[in-house]
Every structure is written in structure tokens, then in C-alpha cells.
């Protein structure tokens, strides 16, 4: 399986992001808040958005470090989501919501739990 995070897998459209936050359902798994909008499709696919608000981490280098860890955790575990039996197109936003910069293992475990929840 191709582990790269392709440009087509990134949520970039302003209209799609607006629809995600107005019509999507969400949840919280520490240290993330997530919002998901899904619709039926012929093939399983996902578009994802990562966000680290300045409200929680003031320094840009810390925000970038956390965002890199989030992308890496998703990239290595996205087969959990894409191996679902029920095909649909998902748009996902993962928002970091902790005031401290956490280590990679914590971020990866939370990402796995989010992806497993989305498969159900």
C-alpha cells in the first residue's frame, strides 16, 4: 500500500471545509477534537485536514512540530480507515487541543483510536 499523503487526500476546498464544519459530526479523543462528514461512494476514500490552533501553542515551531507528528501518525495508520467494508467518501478535520506539545506515541495512539471509531 502507498503510504504517501497525496495532494488528493488533503482537504483544501473552502466549500468542502465549510460543509464539514456545518454538517459534520464530531467527537473528542484526547488530545484531539475531530469533525467528520461522510457520504456514500463507490470506492472508500478520505480527505483530511490537520489544525493546531495558535490558542493552544503560541510558538510556530511547536505548532509545526505537532502538525508534522499528526500527519505522520495518520499517514502510517490510514489503512485502518481505508480498509473499511462499507465504501464512503469521508472528509475529516483533526484539531489539536492540548496546551502542551505531546510526544509522538501519544499522538499516534489517539489517531488510531479516532480512525477505529470512524470505521464503525
C-alpha positions in Angstrom: 0.0 0.0 0.0 1.2 3.5 -0.8 1.9 5.3 2.5 2.3 8.8 1.0 -0.1 11.5 1.8 -1.2 12.6 -1.7 -2.4 16.0 -2.5 -5.8 14.5 -3.4 -6.0 13.2 0.3 -5.7 16.7 1.7 -8.9 18.7 2.3 -8.3 22.1 0.6 -11.6 23.3 -0.8 -13.2 26.2 1.1 -16.7 24.9 0.3 -15.9 21.4 1.5 -14.3 22.7 4.7 -17.4 24.9 5.4 -19.7 21.9 4.8 -17.6 19.7 7.0 -17.9 22.1 10.0 -21.6 22.9 9.4 -23.0 19.4 8.6 -20.4 17.1 10.1 -20.5 15.2 13.4 -17.6 15.4 15.8 -16.0 14.0 18.9 -13.1 14.3 21.3 -10.3 11.9 22.0 -7.5 13.5 24.0 -5.6 15.5 22.7 -7.8 15.9 19.5 -11.2 17.2 18.6 -12.3 15.7 15.3 -15.1 16.5 12.9 -16.3 14.1 10.2 -18.6 14.4 7.2 -19.2 11.2 5.2 -21.3 10.3 2.1 -21.8 7.1 0.2 -19.4 6.4 -2.6 -18.3 3.6 -4.9 -14.8 3.5 -3.5 -13.5 4.2 0.0 -11.7 7.5 0.1 -10.8 10.2 2.7 -9.7 13.8 2.7 -8.1 15.1 5.8 -7.3 18.5 7.4 -4.9 19.0 10.3 -5.1 22.0 12.5 -3.1 23.2 15.5 -4.6 26.5 16.8 -2.4 29.3 18.0 -4.7 29.5 21.1 -3.1 26.3 22.4 0.5 26.5 21.2 1.8 30.1 20.8 5.1 29.3 19.2 5.0 28.5 15.5 7.8 25.9 15.7 5.8 23.9 18.3 2.7 24.1 16.2 4.6 22.9 13.1 6.2 20.1 15.1 2.8 18.8 16.4 1.3 19.1 12.9 4.1 17.0 11.5 3.5 14.4 14.1 -0.2 14.4 13.4 0.4 13.9 9.6 2.9 11.2 10.2 0.6 9.3 12.6 -2.2 9.5 10.0 0.0 8.6 7.1 1.2 5.4 8.8 -2.2 4.3 10.0 -4.6 5.4 7.3 -5.1 1.7 6.1 -7.3 1.3 9.2 -9.7 3.8 7.7 -9.3 2.7 4.1 -9.9 -1.0 4.8 -13.5 -0.4 5.8 -16.1 -2.7 4.2 -18.7 0.0 3.8 -17.4 2.3 0.9 -17.9 6.0 1.5 -16.1 9.3 1.0 -15.1 10.9 4.2 -13.9 14.4 5.0 -12.1 14.6 8.3 -10.7 17.5 10.4 -8.4 16.7 13.3 -7.8 19.6 15.6 -5.1 19.5 18.3 -6.5 20.8 21.6 -3.8 20.4 24.3 -1.8 23.2 25.8 1.4 21.2 25.8 3.3 19.6 23.0 2.9 15.8 23.4 5.2 13.0 22.2 4.6 11.1 19.0 3.4 7.8 20.7 0.5 9.7 22.4 -0.5 11.4 19.2 -0.3 8.1 17.3 -2.4 6.2 19.8 -5.1 8.9 19.7 -5.0 8.9 15.9 -5.5 5.2 15.8 -8.5 5.4 18.2 -10.1 8.1 16.0 -9.6 6.1 12.8 -11.1 3.0 14.5 -14.1 5.0 15.7 -14.7 6.3 12.2 -14.7 2.7 10.8 -17.6 1.8 13.0 
